[in-house]
Amino acid sequence: MAEVHRQIQVQMEETLKIFHSELLCQLEHKLDLDVKYLSSALRKYQLEIRSKAHSIAKCHSELRKLRRKSQMSKNPQKYGDREMQERYETERWSLSTELGSKISELQMQNASLRCEREALERKLRKVQEQVDCTSSTVLFLSKQVKEKEGKVKEAAFSVDNMKGSNKWLRFYTGFDSDAKFEAFLHFVTQDPDLCSGRIRGNIARGRLDAGPHSTLSHADQLLLVMCRLRLGLLLQDLAYRFRISETTVSRVWLNWTEVIQARLMQIPVTCSPKYVQAFEPKSKLQHRGGGALTLLDCTDLFFEAQSKERTPTPGAWRQPYRNHYVRRGYALVAPSGYLTFASGTALSDGSAAAAEDEEEEEEEEESQEGAEAAGGGERGLAGLKLPTFFAGGALTEEQRGLSRQVLSVRSHVDKVLNFRFLKCIYPRTMESQVDRAWTICSYLACLLHEPMGLR
């Protein structure tokens, strides 16, 4: 519709240019020619009148001479009358002939100009009708474009269209109200240094990020991420819903999950020691920072196995080929009672040394395969970057206000698995993305559910 509107505007401008060049310019040219012609005709007529007046004066002088001659003749009256009558008739005939020719010529020119004027007036009326018709068409199309834009805006998948409908907001994001969703958005984008280079558009404190801006608002970008976590939607589905390209969806997903994970890991989450003792399976892990962590094996995360890895298990009971392998979602518990979440490979023997060696081997392999380009690379549980309060650091005022407590780890894991993104099978290149999703969903379960909900 916008293209049709633009074409109509261009056509109307061309019509006006044609009207000016073909009608108005020609009228002005004709008028100039007529003025010049009439001026030259007037001068010519005046010259002819002068010459005629000179001829008449000459005739008068000859007449006076004849009168003087006739006075000396025997019959002067007869001679003078006949001579005067002949000259008068001759002069009158010549003048009347010339005036008749001039009058006929001017009448013909007048008729020609009148015909041209009528033709130009018809063209002018026709062009005016076309302009009026084009203007009405432009107004009609503009009205239709506005109506279509309004319908498209109403039918768009966005946060604005979900306002006032807590049912659909809860279905797509898990948040019970618009206020909680806006509070979480403000919490995520509160750190401008963390958001810089990742989130396009206006960031907190009035800073404007460099680079091209996204067509989606921050609220819609967060809605996109929450929809994928909550419902496990594909990138193609999200691109169709939000009317953007798959590349934009992928960029928004990767950048926002990094920011959300970094922000959520600053929230202190505690757990009662008796629930940690009662939880099985679990193991001990020596963190590279120097502290010993309790590793709670919470759930399995499934990935597609490559063809070369689908080998049968040796032994008497040979297992069939497997088309997938698993990584484990863990909850890490510090001696101080703080809890965080991460994922890694399954620990077969439960020893901390085996876990560290296994994670170090994974780091070397993934750095060689270029896993950083797919989402940042896997650093391993032993090399996981933990918040400062895990090592006994003091909490800030913001962290004290955001602190949460998990009453039951098993119940908490059940709530985490309500996010359908964690139930699908993904390729190996998405290991880092699924690891971030496990951490994010684990913290969101602390925020969304009572008695661990938003305060």
C-alpha positions in Angstrom: 0.0 0.0 0.0 2.8 2.4 0.8 4.4 1.7 -2.6 1.1 2.3 -4.4 0.7 5.6 -2.4 4.2 6.6 -3.5 3.5 5.8 -7.1 0.3 7.8 -7.1 2.2 10.8 -5.6 4.8 10.5 -8.3 2.1 10.2 -11.0 0.3 13.3 -9.7 3.5 15.3 -9.7 4.2 14.2 -13.3 0.6 15.2 -14.3 1.0 18.6 -12.8 4.4 19.0 -14.6 2.7 18.0 -17.9 -0.1 20.4 -17.3 2.3 23.2 -16.7 4.5 22.4 -19.7 1.8 21.6 -22.2 -0.9 24.1 -21.3 0.3 27.0 -19.3 3.6 27.4 -21.1 1.8 27.2 -24.5 -0.8 29.7 -23.4 1.9 32.1 -22.3 3.8 31.6 -25.5 0.7 32.1 -27.6 -0.1 35.3 -25.6 3.4 36.7 -26.2 3.1 35.9 -29.9 -0.3 37.6 -30.1 0.9 40.7 -28.3 3.9 40.9 -30.6 1.7 40.4 -33.7 -0.9 43.0 -32.7 1.8 45.5 -31.9 3.5 45.0 -35.3 0.1 45.1 -37.0 -0.7 48.4 -35.2 2.6 49.9 -36.2 2.0 48.8 -39.8 -1.5 50.1 -39.8 -0.3 53.4 -38.4 2.4 53.7 -41.1 -0.2 52.9 -43.8 -2.6 55.5 -42.3 0.2 58.1 -42.4 1.0 57.2 -46.0 -2.7 57.5 -46.9 -2.9 60.8 -45.1 0.1 62.0 -47.1 -1.6 60.9 -50.3 -4.8 62.7 -49.3 -2.7 65.8 -48.5 -1.1 65.5 -51.9 -4.5 65.1 -53.5 -5.7 68.3 -51.8 -2.7 70.2 -53.0 -3.3 69.0 -56.6 -7.0 69.8 -56.1 -6.1 73.4 -55.2 -3.9 73.6 -58.3 -6.7 72.3 -60.5 -9.0 74.8 -59.0 -6.7 77.6 -59.8 -6.4 76.3 -63.4 -10.2 75.9 -63.7 -10.7 79.4 -62.7 -8.7 80.6 -65.7 -10.6 78.2 -68.1 -14.0 78.8 -69.8 -15.9 76.1 -67.8 -14.1 75.7 -64.6 -16.8 74.1 -62.5 -17.3 71.1 -64.7 -13.6 70.3 -65.0 -13.0 70.5 -61.3 -16.0 68.4 -60.3 -15.2 65.5 -62.6 -11.6 65.4 -61.6 -12.4 65.5 -57.9 -15.0 62.8 -58.2 -12.6 60.4 -60.0 -9.9 60.9 -57.4 -12.3 60.5 -54.6 -13.7 57.3 -56.0 -10.3 55.9 -56.5 -9.1 56.7 -53.0 -12.3 55.4 -51.4 -12.1 52.1 -53.3 -8.5 51.5 -52.4 -9.1 52.3 -48.7 -12.2 50.2 -48.4 -10.4 47.3 -50.1 -7.5 47.5 -47.7 -9.7 47.9 -44.7 -11.8 44.9 -45.7 -8.7 42.7 -46.1 -7.5 43.8 -42.7 -10.8 43.1 -41.1 -11.1 39.7 -42.7 -7.6 38.8 -41.6 -8.2 39.9 -38.0 -11.5 38.0 -37.9 -9.7 34.8 -39.1 -7.0 35.2 -36.4 -9.7 35.9 -33.8 -11.5 32.7 -34.8 -8.3 30.7 -34.7 -7.4 32.0 -31.2 -10.9 31.3 -30.0 -10.6 27.7 -31.2 -7.2 27.3 -29.5 -8.6 28.8 -26.3 -11.5 26.4 -26.3 -9.2 23.4 -26.9 -6.9 24.5 -24.1 -9.9 25.0 -21.8 -11.0 21.4 -22.6 -7.5 20.1 -21.8 -7.4 22.1 -18.6 -10.8 20.7 -17.4 -9.6 17.2 -18.3 -6.3 17.6 -16.4 -8.2 19.1 -13.4 -10.6 16.1 -13.4 -7.5 13.8 -13.4 -6.0 15.7 -10.5 -9.2 15.5 -8.5 -9.6 11.8 -9.3 -5.9 11.2 -8.3 -6.4 13.2 -5.1 -9.4 11.2 -4.1 -7.6 8.0 -4.9 -4.6 9.1 -2.8 -6.9 9.9 0.1 -8.7 6.6 -0.2 -5.5 4.6 -0.3 -4.1 6.6 2.6 -7.1 5.7 4.6 -6.8 2.0 3.7 -3.1 2.1 4.6 -3.9 3.5 8.0 -6.6 0.9 8.6 -4.2 -1.9 7.6 -1.5 -0.5 9.8 -3.9 -0.4 12.7 -5.0 -4.0 12.1 -1.4 -5.2 11.8 -0.5 -3.4 15.0 -3.5 -5.0 16.8 -2.6 -8.5 15.4 1.1 -8.2 16.2 2.6 -10.5 18.8 3.9 -8.1 21.4 3.8 -7.2 25.1 1.5 -4.3 24.4 -1.2 -6.6 23.0 -0.9 -8.8 26.1 -1.4 -6.0 28.6 -4.5 -6.6 30.7 -4.5 -10.3 29.9 -2.7 -12.0 32.7 -3.7 -15.4 31.4 -1.7 -15.1 28.2 1.2 -13.4 29.9 1.4 -16.3 32.3 1.2 -18.8 29.5 4.0 -17.3 27.4 6.3 -16.0 30.2 5.3 -17.5 33.5 4.8 -14.0 35.1 1.5 -13.4 36.8 1.2 -9.7 36.0 2.5 -6.9 33.9 4.1 -5.3 36.9 6.2 -8.4 37.7 7.3 -8.6 34.0 8.3 -5.0 33.9 10.2 -5.4 37.3 12.1 -8.3 35.9 12.9 -6.3 32.7 14.2 -3.4 34.8 16.3 -5.8 36.8 17.9 -7.4 33.8 18.7 -4.1 32.0 19.8 -2.3 35.1 23.5 -2.8 34.5 24.5 -0.7 31.4 28.0 -2.0 31.3 26.7 -5.6 31.1 24.1 -4.7 28.5 26.5 -2.6 26.3 27.2 -4.4 23.1 24.5 -7.1 23.7 21.2 -5.3 23.9 20.3 -2.9 21.1 18.4 0.3 21.8 18.1 2.5 25.0 19.8 1.1 28.0 19.5 2.1 31.7 20.8 5.5 32.7 19.9 7.0 29.3 22.8 5.5 27.4 22.4 4.6 23.8 24.1 1.5 22.5 26.2 1.8 19.3 25.3 -0.1 16.2 21.9 -0.7 14.4 18.9 -0.7 16.6 16.4 -3.6 16.8 12.9 -3.2 15.5 11.7 -4.8 18.8 11.5 -3.0 22.0 13.3 -4.3 25.1 10.0 -5.7 26.4 9.3 -7.6 23.2 12.9 -8.9 23.1 12.5 -10.3 26.6 9.1 -11.7 25.6 10.9 -13.6 22.7 13.4 -15.1 25.1 10.8 -16.1 27.7 8.6 -17.7 25.0 11.4 -19.9 23.9 12.3 -20.9 27.4 8.7 -21.4 28.5 7.4 -23.2 25.4 10.5 -24.4 23.6 9.6 -22.6 20.4 11.9 -22.8 17.4 13.7 -19.8 15.9 11.5 -20.0 12.7 8.3 -19.9 14.8 9.6 -16.9 16.8 10.7 -15.1 13.6 7.2 -15.6 12.1 5.4 -14.5 15.3 7.5 -11.3 15.8 7.8 -10.5 12.1 11.6 -10.4 12.1 14.4 -12.5 10.5 15.8 -15.7 12.0 19.2 -14.1 12.2 17.7 -11.3 14.4 15.9 -13.9 16.6 19.2 -15.8 17.1 21.1 -12.7 18.0 18.5 -11.6 20.5 18.4 -15.1 22.0 22.1 -15.4 22.5 22.7 -11.8 23.8 19.8 -11.8 26.2 20.5 -15.2 27.7 24.1 -14.1 28.4 22.8 -10.9 30.1 20.0 -12.7 32.0 22.4 -15.5 33.3 24.9 -12.9 34.5 22.3 -10.9 36.3 20.4 -13.9 37.9 23.7 -15.4 39.2 24.0 -12.3 41.4 20.9 -13.3 43.3 21.7 -15.1 46.6 19.7 -18.4 46.9 20.0 -20.5 50.0 18.9 -24.0 50.9 18.5 -25.9 54.2 21.4 -28.3 54.9 18.9 -31.1 55.8 17.5 -31.1 52.3 21.0 -31.2 50.8 21.9 -34.2 53.0 18.7 -36.0 52.0 19.1 -35.4 48.3 20.5 -38.2 46.1 22.6 -38.6 44.0 25.2 -36.1 45.0 29.0 -35.8 45.1 31.8 -33.5 46.2 33.6 -31.1 43.8 36.7 -29.2 44.5 36.3 -25.8 42.9 39.3 -24.0 41.4 38.7 -21.1 43.7 39.7 -23.3 46.6 36.3 -24.2 48.1 34.6 -27.6 48.2 31.1 -27.7 46.7 28.3 -30.3 47.0 27.1 -31.4 43.6 23.4 -32.3 43.4 22.6 -34.3 40.2 19.2 -32.9 39.3 18.2 -33.9 35.8 19.3 -35.0 32.3 19.7 -32.6 29.4 19.6 -34.5 26.0 21.8 -33.8 22.9 22.1 -35.5 19.5 25.1 -37.8 19.2 27.2 -37.8 16.2 27.4 -40.9 14.0 30.9 -41.7 15.0 29.9 -41.7 18.7 27.0 -44.2 18.3 29.0 -47.3 19.2 27.7 -50.3 21.2 28.7 -50.8 24.8 31.3 -53.6 25.1 30.6 -56.6 27.4 28.2 -59.5 27.7 25.2 -57.2 27.6 25.7 -55.1 24.6 23.5 -52.1 24.4 22.2 -50.8 21.0 23.4 -47.7 19.2 22.4 -44.5 20.9 21.3 -41.4 18.9 21.7 -39.1 21.8 23.8 -38.4 24.8 23.1 -36.5 28.1 24.6 -33.8 30.1 23.5 -33.3 33.7 21.9 -30.3 35.2 23.4 -29.7 38.7 22.8 -27.6 41.7 26.0 -26.5 43.4 25.8 -25.9 47.2 28.5 -24.0 49.0 29.4 -24.8 52.7 27.9 -21.5 53.6 24.5 -22.7 52.3 24.3 -20.7 49.1 23.0 -22.4 46.0 23.7 -21.9 42.3 23.0 -23.9 39.2 25.2 -25.2 36.3 25.4 -28.2 33.9 28.1 -30.5 32.7 28.9 -34.0 31.7 27.7 -37.0 33.8 30.1 -38.1 36.6 30.5 -41.8 36.4 32.6 -42.5 39.5 31.5 -39.5 41.6 35.1 -38.4 42.4 36.1 -34.8 42.3 39.3 -35.5 40.6 37.6 -37.3 37.8 35.2 -34.4 37.4 38.0 -31.9 37.2 40.0 -34.0 34.6 36.9 -34.6 32.6 36.0 -30.9 32.5 39.6 -29.9 31.6 39.6 -32.3 28.7 36.3 -30.9 27.5 37.7 -27.4 27.7 40.6 -28.3 25.4 38.4 -30.2 22.9 35.9 -27.4 22.7 38.5 -24.7 22.3 39.9 -26.6 19.4 36.5 -27.1 17.8 35.7 -23.4 18.1 32.7 -23.7 20.4 33.1 -20.1 21.4 31.5 -19.0 18.2 28.4 -21.1 19.0 27.8 -19.5 22.3 30.8 -18.9 24.5 32.3 -22.3 25.2 32.0 -24.6 28.2 34.3 -23.8 31.1 33.5 -26.8 33.2 32.0 -27.1 36.7 35.3 -26.9 38.4 36.2 -23.7 36.5 32.7 -22.1 36.9 32.8 -18.4 37.8 30.9 -18.1 41.1 29.6 -15.0 42.8 31.7 -13.4 45.5 29.3 -14.3 48.3 29.9 -18.0 47.6 33.4 -17.6 49.0 32.2 -15.8 52.1 32.0 -12.3 50.6 29.5 -9.8 52.0 26.2 -9.2 50.3 25.3 -5.8 48.9 22.1 -4.0 49.7 20.6 -5.0 46.4 21.5 -8.7 46.9 20.0 -8.7 50.4 16.7 -7.4 48.9 16.8 -10.1 46.2 17.8 -13.1 48.3 15.6 -16.3 48.0 15.4 -19.6 49.7 14.7 -23.0 48.2 12.7 -25.2 50.6 12.9 -28.4 48.7 15.4 -29.1 45.9 13.3 -31.9 44.4 10.2 -29.6 44.2 12.4 -26.9 42.8 13.6 -29.2 40.0 10.1 -30.1 39.2 9.2 -26.4 38.7 12.4 -25.9 36.6 11.3 -28.7 34.2 8.1 -26.8 33.5 10.2 -24.8 31.1 9.8 -26.9 27.9 13.1 -25.7 26.4 14.9 -28.1 28.7 12.9 -31.2 27.5 13.9 -31.1 23.9 16.9 -32.7 22.2 19.5 -30.3 20.8 22.7 -30.6 18.6 26.1 -30.6 20.2 26.7 -27.0 19.1 24.0 -25.8 21.4 25.6 -27.2 24.6 26.5 -23.8 25.9 23.0 -22.4 25.1 21.3 -25.2 27.0 23.7 -24.8 29.9 22.7 -21.1 30.2 19.0 -22.0 29.8 19.3 -24.5 32.7 20.8 -21.8 34.9 18.3 -19.2 33.9 15.3 -21.5 34.3 16.5 -22.6 37.7 16.7 -19.0 39.0 13.4 -18.1 37.3 11.8 -21.0 39.2 12.9 -19.3 42.4 11.3 -16.0 41.3 8.1 -17.2 39.8 6.8 -19.7 42.4 5.6 -19.3 46.0 7.0 -19.2 48.6 10.0 -18.3 46.4 8.1 -15.8 44.3 8.8 -12.1 43.8 8.4 -10.1 47.0 
